[in-house]
Amino acid sequence: MIRFMQTHNKKLSVYMNESSQRIKNFHKSQRNFKLRLKMIQDIKTCWNFICLMLLRALCLQVFIKSYISTHENENTTLQKLSLNNEEWTYVQYLVELLKSFAIFTDLLEHNRELNINAIYIIYDVLFFHIENHMRALKRKQRSWKHLLLKVLTQAWIKLFEYYADVNHDWKLMYNLKNIINSHQKLNLY
């Protein structure tokens, strides 16, 4: 389902952005909106672009629905790219899941002053984030939420593998740094 949403939104973005006339018509549907925004296309080499693409689609949801309802008779492709309410809920949930990872990825990419303390704190926050969503999804009934729970379990395992590598390579340095750090001293132990 995640791959479907990613592919679906990418196809919609490509469709909307491939013609200047479509962009112009899409901007007309945003006439009451202060900004005129385009859809964002996913870029495989940039980790955050899935989140950004889905977030932009959510922000433009009303305009996308309006554009599709106005122009769907002109093109059968556009009819296939329309999302129902449950699929929009799924997009919203994916954004919620990916947002923390996007924020920390961006932070790590653009901040040269982060230290080992920050890395462990980031791991803790991400583990907490995944585990919270896993607990919430265990109570849900919809099949896509059970599928998402399996995906989150795999994400947790992968994050733990990365954490284990960092923990193995940096554990002694991290412990010494925490003891020396005047703000933390032995509070973490």
Protein Blocks (a to p, Z undefined) as FASTA:
>chain_A
ZZmmmmmmmmmmmmmmmpfklmmmmmmmmmmpmbacddddddfklmklmmmmmmmmmmmm
mmmmmmmmmmmmmpmklmmmpccfklmmmmmmmmmmmmmmmmmmmmmmmmckbcfklmmm
mmmmmmmmmmmmmmmmmmpmbfklmmmmmmmmmmmmmmmmmmmmmmmmmmmmmmmmmmmm
mklmmmmZZ
